[in-house]
Amino acid sequence: MTRYVVRRLLQAIPQLFIISVVLFVLANTMGDPLASFGGRRRIRSEDRARLRRRLGLDKPVMVQYVIWLVGNDWMQVDVDGDGVADQRGTRRGVLRGDFGTSFMEGRPVLEIIRERLGNTLLLMLTAEAVILIFSLAIGMYSALRQYSVLDYVFTTFSFVGYSMPIFWLALLLMYLFAVNFKRWGLPHFPTVGMYDLAKGKTVGQVLWHMALPVATISIMSIANYSRFVRSQMLEVINQDYIRTAHAKGLPKRMVVLEHALKNASLPLVTLVGLDLPLLVSGAVVTESIFAWPGMGRLFWDAAKDTDVPVLMGILLIISTLVVIFQIITDVAYTYLDPRIRYD
Amino acid sequence: MTATTRKIAWEAMEEQVERPPLTPGQLAWRRFRRHKMAMVGVGLLVAIILYVTLGPLIYSEDYANRTDLSVRLAPPSAAHPFGTDGTGRDILARTIYGGQISVLIGVLAVGVALTVGTLVGALSGYYGGAIDAVLMRFTEAMLNIPRLFLLILLAKFLGGKIPTFKTLGRTFSGSVVVIIGVIGMTSWMYLARIVRANFLSIKEQEFVTAARAIGSRDRTIILEHILPNSIAPIVVAATLGVAGAIISEAYVSFLGMGVQPPTATWGNMLDQAYSHLSTEPWMWFFPGILIVLTVLAINFVGDGLRDALDPRALAQSE
């Protein structure tokens, strides 16, 4: 097992290397980061050249990548643009934990991301919990009461839910639960932010503001997973050991929860692990719409401003999380299902 | 064996004797026809295709793009059944022309994804070894980047680099081509994995060895022997891919990096939606519901195709 984990971790290194090269080249060639500098004032061309040099944008992309990766404090850098290297660089590179400084804010990227990471995790973990609870409950019900009215309702719901663009779902939810509920004088959900500025950042406020974003992120996955749980459950409850459990007189509740559910929900673990990138994409859109101050929104703002260091910071952190999460998923699976062995 | 069962068995045998055996295609078609959801999907899809193809007989494209500030943001009425948008354009007419572009983008983007995915998957599965290792690591790497990030980066990367062009008597914004490329380049990975898996299992079969024994070239074996035998999962994945591509177009457009006006798409009709959320719901409701219906229909058809073309998968899921 240890050998397997070590091998997977070693394989993750070239993978992350490829990811970072692809993303770096794209991020650095997609626009001019200086375009939005200086607001409406025109920047003189010599200032522009000086800025480019200071930000390191005057070098070829591949050189920029190397500096981004390992820093430039080990070599001499040309600061004044006369073609003569005159001073040591100050960047230490991503590999030594230096993600650079934001072009727009002038603050270290890690500091900016740290402020937002917690908010995103709060949203995603809550959504993940909601997804698991609802898809297990719905899937189990549909399997045990196959072809019942509610089973058909859930089936229809899951197909429709799966076919919706996530932002359109967000608009629908906002329109119904925020706009119209307000119009009808019902308690309505807020549409933007994390908390009411007048009321402060209390647990209740944050929960209240989280309801719609979490629902938006969860519904599509619930639609997908509940179908999956249903088909898994149907397969399991027809197996011999379930009949044996019934035959030896175990209460139905026990048979379903202890024997059937355990085996039926196992493959869900893999699915959840593999779908993490999808969930992250959903979070970007959801955070942008609901003005949730998380990493998704940060990414979107950074993409608009071509703030490359921030973009790369977010992308690298998310990609690393995804890769590591997949390894954890595979390892967790061997503990949950001892029949599976990786050798 | 009772008399009745014997009779039924006899009738079944008789049937077999009288009719010539069905071809695999006929069998698949029969299974597909019995799939209720798939038939609903086909019906819905036909309705949508008629909507976007026959619509132009009633409304001209000039009408769809004509702005009329005196009726801007008008709610649905007899003159404008779906209402008008922020510059007074008729939303019904725009959903017709927008639908054409959205469906076109969906189909062509899958074309791009199919080409790249099949190529990568086939090379990887057929040759194995170092080629396989390199291509698959690259595929996995691409899969691990959340898709929306790639879409945004690529859309910004390629945006504005292709000029407007005319074809088929219509003017297309160059951004249509960009979006097709962007969506295609971010959705080939699953296809590549499916094709590779199929190639891995099929290339070990005797008929491939036989083909190799009589001296067929790799190219012939890949294109004429293995690929036709792995067409079923490719067709299913491609069908479902069209639905995914239509949704992707909507995402990119919603984030303001999609097809540029005046060319309408269902996606870019939604990009102003947020600012009109509460006061002009018709502006985002109609294009959105058309996307949902189209995607739903394609998903139904894709599901039906999977069950029809791959009976083994059906046996497993039931």
Interface residues (C-beta under 8 A of the other chain):
Chain A: P14 Q15 L16 I18 I19 V22 L23 L26 A27 T29 M30 G31 F159 V160 Y162 S163 M164 P165 I166 F167 W168 L171 L172 M174 Y175 V179 S231 L234 E235 P277 L278 V280 S281 V284 V285 S288 I289 F299 W300 A303 T306 L311 L315 I318 S319 V322 V323 Q326
Chain B: M37 R137 F138 E140 A141 M142 L143 N144 I145 P146 R147 L148 F149 L150 I152 L153 L154 K156 F157 A243 I247 A250 Y251 F254 L255 L270 A273 Y274 L277 S278 P281 W284 G288 I291 V292 V295 L296 N299 F300 Q316 S317 E318
